[in-house]
Amino acid sequence: MADPWLTIIGIGEDGLPGLSEASRKALSAAEIVFGGERHLALAGITDRGRPWPVPFDAGIVLSCRGRPTAVLASGDPFWHGVGGSLDEKLEADEWIAHPARSTFSLAAARLGWRLESVVCLGLHAAPFERLVPHLADGARVICLVRDGKAAGDLANWLTERGWGASPLWALIALGGPRERIRQYRAESYPAEPGDSLVTVALEARGSRGIPRSSGLADDLFVHDGQITKRPMRALALSALSPRPRETLWDIGAGSGSISVEWTLCGGTAVAIEAREGRAANIRSNAAAFGLGHRITVIAGAAPGALAGLAAPDAVFFGGGLDDAMFAAVWARLAPGARLVAHAVTLETEALLLELHQHHGGELMRIEIAHVGSLGGRRSWEAARPLLQWSAVR
């Protein structure tokens, strides 16, 4: 960073007085300054200013490569800001950054919340469902939203899902002369469309949220009957051993329940499903859990649908495995990758027995019965037995 051509500058509502000397020097030296219209006005930039294109396109900044250029962003440009998007397209010696206080830091300071215990989300360009994995009684969340209307929409969304009793703060124009903070309950929040700089903080009260154990209730998922049932799903996830930032191939995904629970653990998933109706169910389930950005749905049949995909860390077969499918997938796996397959038919059972003999791993037969009525009494109703084979490449 001896002589970077690009300086990424965080600016707050206090404008130029709140900037460091290094930030002001970079602004003064820049031939071109990019930013939102509000950012440019706060910095007093006129003829050199270039408002961001909508939607955002980093290419316009890259077109200035080699010329002294500055980018203005709100607060900390690397926390739900433009910094990360630019870094992905630049070499390390091309840029330098001077962050300001983030909106999250300001909000936590105003409310007296420990920031390390708060969930911080950027919902200005993301669906409210991103909140779903984080909502639990007592959870504290700070959200960046687009404007006052979006804050009202978020309050309604929370209320409709049983979180209406949650204390909710609207923090407006934090760090500047127009700053104000108002507290409501989500169910009684009055939208204020005129406010463009609204941050929402909430302390969740009401519903219990999603359990963190494997094996969520089947009725949480949209499905046509093709779903890995709760007990079997818990056993499958235990064998798959999900970890943050790992990728799963969910082949013959059905409802996508395995993909959903895998991504709730912090990974990403590619759900392959040959039937378009079921692929649509997977998309609906991913969206409902706020995981649409972490689950890729491919409507197609494996192994053809796997072409071009990066090798996964784990693979799950809910059914329909055959010799050709196994050979194609096994050849793609790196050492250490996990594979779990379920079988309910005798034909697939025979294949798993053979695969276990050749590749080792663990073979487990699972038989489960539930209580049902029999006349005026109760009796056990047995589900189809299932064979699970799990192995490490």
Secondary structure, 3 states (H helix, E strand, C coil): CCCCCEEEEEECCCCHHHCCHHHHHHHHHCCEEEECHHHHHHHCCCCCEEECCCCCCCHHHHCCCCCCEEEEEECCCCCCCHHHHHHCCCCHHHEEEECCCCHHHHHHHHHCCCHHHCEEEECCCCCHHHHHHHCCCCCEEEEECCCHHHHHHHHHHHHHCCCCCCEEEEEECCCCCCCEEEEEEHHHCCCCCCCCCEEEEEECCCCCCCCCCCCCCHHHCCCCCCCCCHHHHHHHHHHHCCCCCCEEEEECCCCCHHHHHHHHCCCEEEEEECCHHHHHHHHHHHHHCCCCCCEEEEECCCCHHHCCCCCCCEEEECCCCCHHHHHHHHHHCCCCCEEEEEECCHHHHHHHHHHHHHHCCEEEEECCEEEEEECCEEEEEECCCEEEEEEEC
